[in-house]
Amino acid sequence: AQSVAQPEDQVNVAEGNPLTVKCTYSVSGNPYLFWYVQYPNRGLQFLLKYITGDNLVKGSYGFEAEFNKSQTSFHLKKPSALVSDSALYFCACLSGGSYIPTFGRGTSLIVHP
Amino acid sequence: KAGVTQTPRYLIKTRGQQVTLSCSPISGHRSVSWYQQTPGQGLQFLFEYFSETQRNKGNFPGRFSGRQFSNSRSEMNVSTLELGDSALYLCASRTTDSGANVLTFGAGSRLTVL
């Protein structure tokens, strides 16, 4: 079984400041990890993924995520937040052999001008 | 390349009615999955279809059903609607090539049950 936890329902950050959206996972075997973003009245949009290799993964719109196996975490980060980054962010994981990801409950990111 | 198209985008039904939602995947994508999104439950997996066959099913009652056509287009149906079925229904498609683990989502069909 696989599970994903996003411990924060909402994250508030000032424009220009760094942001972090947290995600922890539980999966048997090696995890495939993903971040998706959802803007209002839209579907989810893929941001980045970790499959194997370098623990720091770079994705769209300047976002990156760091895979930490010992802490079973995959936190999403951006060095300098934009107001336009305000959206709902979902972390997801897959275990080997499965094509059905498990999603976290989502974290609402609010970037204040 | 056209994205995933879902119709209708918005609909209002009353309890007891049934509804059919449609999803056209990205050209060449043979896998189509459906998700229910609600504020309280987040994203819940409904089912996945591949080559007209249901391959995986989530934990939803039999009132929720789906099918996939030979052109990979998919429909889902909810019968005997309940107030709790009000949600955003998302369809996602994916390729079955290597790297087949990224989903491309449609904009969703927002269902309101009165």
Interface residues (C-beta under 8 A of the other chain):
Chain A: Y32 F34 Y36 N41 R42 G43 L44 Q45 F46 K49 I51 F90 L94 Y99 I100 P101 T102 F103 G104 R105 G106
Chain B: V4 Q6 S31 S33 Y35 Q41 G42 L43 F45 E48 N56 L90 A92 R94 A100 N101 V102 L103 T104 F105 G106 A107 G108
